[in-house]
Amino acid sequence: MSQQPPNERLDADEALAALRDARPSDAVSRRITERALERRAPKRWIVPLAGLAAVAAALVIWAAQPAPSGDRVQVGPHTVVRAPGSEVEVVRRSHEQTLVRLGRGAADFDIEPLGAGQSFRVRTPEIEVEVVGTAFRVETADGCSTVRVTEGRVRVTAGRASSLLGAGESTHHCASAVEAPAPGEALVREAQRLMLDPQRTAEAAVLFERYLSAHPRGVFREEAMFHLPFAERLAGREAAAQTAAVRFLETYPDSRRAGRMRDAFADAP
Amino acid sequence: MSLDPIQFAACREGDEAAWRRVVQSRVHAVFRWSVMLGLRAPEAEDAAQEVLWRAWKQFHKCRAPQAFDAWLYQITRRVVANMRRLVWLKRVLPTESPPEPAFADGPTPAIELSVRACLGRLSRKQAEVLMLSDVEGYTRDEVAAMLGIPPGTVASRLRLARKAFRAAWEQSQVDPPRLPTEGGTDDKRRAGPRRGTAPRLSWEQS
């Protein structure tokens, strides 16, 4: 063995500080990680073949789903998918109450049905969303927050105002807004936005239908009824499109849009 | 340093993907702690994987995300203490080679070995407090939480530890530690036939 002096002259404090962030090779790090994780894996030989088949089937189904673009984490039985760069924090977590703060960005929430007395709330700088077993998305940026509900219902509170949102509905709230949007306006606007995406016209149709059933006398009724046949057609459902076109022409025979509807749907009266 | 609260909550609920990210973020620290507490690289590697496995198994015992690192360090201390008891016989065998550098990314091997040798001359309590304060950069209160002692004790112990380390360091500059002639890192040594041929330690057989 050779005697080698240290090749740098450091004092004691510098020598200690030099070890800060010292790390093993990547191979060692990988081995440690994999072995630490493998040890808790279930014993493969006791997994029945049926179980393996079920897992394989689940994987096939899972692979067919669009992958979430952010981090997926479990908060209790609930799933939160955090968009990249978002600021999400679990402020309170107990059996009865879960409070998540969304400081920046967006997150999707898939909430399991809650028991009596249980609540799951998401707070942004502008609003608070209270959940009753649902899937929804919350976005916050530039002083505005948007909530879109995919399943179930949520209660959205902004200041003293509170409203319930059902599946397919969304709401947009800005801290500085003087007036709240008309009921369902966000739903129609969102549906119109989806119409621009050829892959999502079916969703747009669902939102228009949702608006029409939730707001049968809403101010955007004509708007929704006019766009619905086109959304159905773009989604490949011609029969539904024809039906919707007929419904529009029966409801608004004198509308300035009626001519365009008749041109587009020659079979309609 | 504390754990991201959302990751913490996810790990409490058994989310393996979240735990993998935690492991990846802490593996270097746990390995470094193990080395600084006196283990050689192959032992530190075993210790680190044991620590991280135990942490996952006992995650429900971790009180809060802010307490995670202190809690992880407590596990590391116990695992390292157990390993030191198990490897003492190996250490006294005449065939035992001198220590080799453990870190691939860090100071030069000579400095690393000198620091480790100097820490080895301190009492265990002093070495711990010095390592956590002056190498890892934890505050006095954080070190107190990690070691379960009052902050005042940390301060006095740290003062004595620094003094002892400086004396040892000056001495090491006169009489530097031996370096292995072939210069192979522990990683290269482990890449050889050791895996699979060495007897498995008792805690690996569970």
Contacts between the chains, C-beta under 8 A, distances in Angstrom:
chain1	res1	chain2	res2	distance
A	1	B	98	6.0
A	1	B	178	4.7
A	1	B	179	7.4
A	1	B	180	6.8
A	1	B	181	5.8
A	2	B	178	7.2
A	2	B	179	6.4
A	2	B	181	5.4
A	3	B	176	6.7
A	3	B	178	6.2
A	4	B	110	5.8
A	4	B	176	6.6
A	4	B	178	7.8
A	4	B	179	4.7
A	5	B	110	6.9
A	5	B	173	7.7
A	5	B	176	4.8
A	6	B	108	7.0
A	6	B	110	4.0
A	6	B	111	5.4
A	6	B	114	5.6
A	6	B	172	7.9
A	6	B	173	7.0
A	6	B	176	5.9
A	7	B	108	5.4
A	7	B	110	5.5
A	7	B	111	7.9
A	8	B	107	7.9
A	8	B	108	6.2
A	8	B	110	7.8
A	8	B	111	6.2
A	9	B	173	7.8
A	10	B	111	6.5
A	11	B	166	8.0
A	11	B	169	7.5
A	12	B	118	7.7
A	12	B	162	7.6
A	12	B	165	5.6
A	12	B	166	4.3
A	12	B	169	3.9
A	12	B	170	7.6
A	13	B	134	6.8
A	13	B	162	7.9
A	15	B	107	7.4
A	15	B	111	5.7
A	15	B	114	6.7
A	15	B	115	5.2
A	15	B	118	8.0
A	15	B	169	6.2
A	16	B	115	6.3
A	16	B	130	7.1
A	16	B	134	4.4
A	16	B	135	5.2
A	16	B	165	7.2
A	17	B	134	6.8
A	17	B	135	7.2
A	18	B	106	7.0
A	18	B	107	3.8
A	18	B	111	5.7
A	18	B	112	8.0
A	18	B	115	7.5
A	19	B	32	7.2
A	19	B	36	7.4
A	19	B	103	7.6
A	19	B	106	6.0
A	19	B	107	6.1
A	19	B	112	6.7
A	19	B	115	5.8
A	19	B	135	5.0
A	20	B	135	5.6
A	20	B	136	6.9
A	20	B	137	6.2
A	21	B	28	7.6
A	21	B	105	7.9
A	21	B	106	7.3
A	22	B	28	8.0
A	22	B	32	5.8
A	22	B	103	4.1
A	22	B	105	6.6
A	22	B	106	2.9
A	22	B	107	6.7
A	22	B	112	7.1
A	23	B	28	4.1
A	23	B	31	7.3
A	23	B	32	7.1
A	23	B	103	6.1
A	23	B	104	6.9
A	23	B	105	4.8
A	23	B	106	6.7
A	24	B	28	7.0
A	24	B	31	5.2
A	24	B	41	7.1
A	24	B	44	8.0
A	24	B	45	7.4
A	24	B	102	6.4
A	24	B	103	6.1
A	24	B	104	5.8
A	24	B	105	7.9
A	24	B	186	8.0
A	24	B	187	6.8
A	25	B	104	3.7
A	25	B	105	7.7
A	25	B	185	6.7
A	25	B	187	4.3
A	26	B	104	7.6
A	27	B	187	5.5
A	27	B	191	7.3
A	28	B	31	7.2
A	28	B	41	7.5
A	28	B	45	5.7
A	28	B	104	7.5
A	28	B	186	7.6
A	28	B	187	5.1
A	28	B	190	7.5
A	29	B	27	5.2
A	29	B	28	6.6
A	29	B	31	7.4
A	31	B	45	6.6
A	31	B	49	7.6
A	32	B	27	5.2
A	32	B	30	7.8
A	32	B	31	6.5
A	32	B	45	5.8
A	32	B	48	4.6
A	32	B	49	4.7
A	32	B	52	7.0
A	33	B	20	7.6
A	33	B	23	5.3
A	33	B	24	6.0
A	33	B	27	5.5
A	33	B	52	7.6
A	35	B	49	4.3
A	35	B	53	7.8
A	36	B	23	5.8
A	36	B	27	7.9
A	36	B	48	7.4
A	36	B	49	4.4
A	36	B	50	7.9
A	36	B	51	7.9
A	36	B	52	3.7
A	36	B	53	4.8
A	36	B	56	7.3
A	37	B	16	7.7
A	37	B	19	7.7
A	37	B	20	6.2
A	37	B	23	6.5
A	37	B	52	8.0
A	37	B	56	8.0
A	39	B	49	7.5
A	39	B	53	4.7
A	39	B	206	7.8
A	40	B	53	6.3
A	40	B	56	5.6
A	40	B	57	6.8
A	72	B	17	6.8
A	73	B	6	5.3
A	73	B	7	6.6
A	73	B	9	7.3
A	73	B	10	3.9
A	73	B	15	6.1
A	73	B	17	7.9
A	73	B	18	5.4
A	74	B	9	7.6
A	74	B	10	4.7
A	74	B	13	4.5
A	74	B	14	7.4
A	74	B	15	4.2
A	74	B	18	7.2
A	75	B	6	7.0
A	75	B	9	5.0
A	75	B	10	6.8
A	75	B	13	7.1
A	76	B	9	7.5
A	76	B	13	5.9
A	77	B	13	7.5
A	80	B	6	7.0
A	82	B	6	7.3
A	88	B	6	5.5
A	89	B	5	5.4
A	89	B	6	6.5
A	90	B	5	4.8
A	90	B	6	5.2
A	90	B	8	7.8
A	90	B	9	4.7
A	91	B	5	7.9
A	93	B	9	5.5
A	100	B	6	7.9
